[in-house]
Amino acid sequence: MQEAIHIHVNGQAQTCRCDATVADLLRDLEIRTERVAVELNLEILDRATFGQRQLKDGDRVEILSFIGGGSF
């Protein structure tokens, strides 16, 4: 049985366990989910589904952070 899969996160090759979800990946990367958007294979994910969306070998994940602050 395969223990790890290979994915790309923001263009960088990465390995994660074969049963990892998007939520697991974010936790492993120490990224808080409150201010990010995640695109999985060109599909923008609903934050509520991060824990159910399992990653697969070859997946491409883009993680975008929202930064607030500043004034005009």
C-alpha positions in Angstrom: 0.0 0.0 0.0 1.2 3.5 -0.9 2.2 5.5 2.2 2.8 8.9 0.6 1.6 10.8 -2.4 3.3 13.6 -4.4 1.5 16.9 -4.9 2.4 20.4 -5.9 1.6 23.2 -3.4 1.9 26.8 -4.9 4.2 25.3 -7.6 6.5 23.4 -5.2 6.7 19.6 -5.1 5.7 18.2 -1.8 5.0 14.8 -0.3 2.1 14.1 2.1 0.5 11.0 3.5 -1.9 9.1 1.2 -5.0 9.7 3.4 -4.4 13.4 3.9 -7.2 15.9 3.4 -6.9 19.6 2.4 -7.4 20.4 6.1 -4.5 18.1 7.1 -2.3 19.8 4.6 -3.1 23.2 5.9 -2.5 22.0 9.5 0.9 20.4 8.5 1.9 23.7 6.8 0.7 25.6 9.9 -1.7 27.7 7.9 -4.9 28.9 9.6 -8.0 28.4 7.5 -9.8 31.6 8.5 -8.0 33.8 5.9 -7.1 31.5 3.0 -8.7 30.3 -0.2 -7.7 27.0 -1.6 -7.8 25.9 -5.2 -7.5 22.2 -5.9 -6.9 21.3 -9.5 -8.3 24.6 -10.7 -11.4 24.3 -8.4 -12.0 26.8 -5.7 -12.9 24.9 -2.6 -15.6 25.8 0.0 -13.8 26.2 3.4 -16.4 23.8 4.9 -15.2 21.0 2.7 -11.5 21.2 3.6 -11.8 18.2 6.0 -13.6 16.0 3.5 -11.5 16.7 0.3 -8.9 14.0 0.2 -5.7 14.7 -1.7 -4.6 12.4 -4.5 -1.2 11.8 -6.1 -0.4 14.5 -8.6 -2.9 17.1 -7.2 -2.1 20.7 -7.7 -3.0 22.9 -4.7 -2.8 26.7 -4.6 -3.2 28.4 -1.3 -4.0 32.1 -1.3 -3.8 34.2 1.9 -5.9 37.3 2.5 -4.1 40.1 4.2 -6.0 43.0 5.6 -5.0 46.4 6.9 -3.9 49.8 5.7 -6.0 52.8 4.8 -6.1 55.4 2.1 
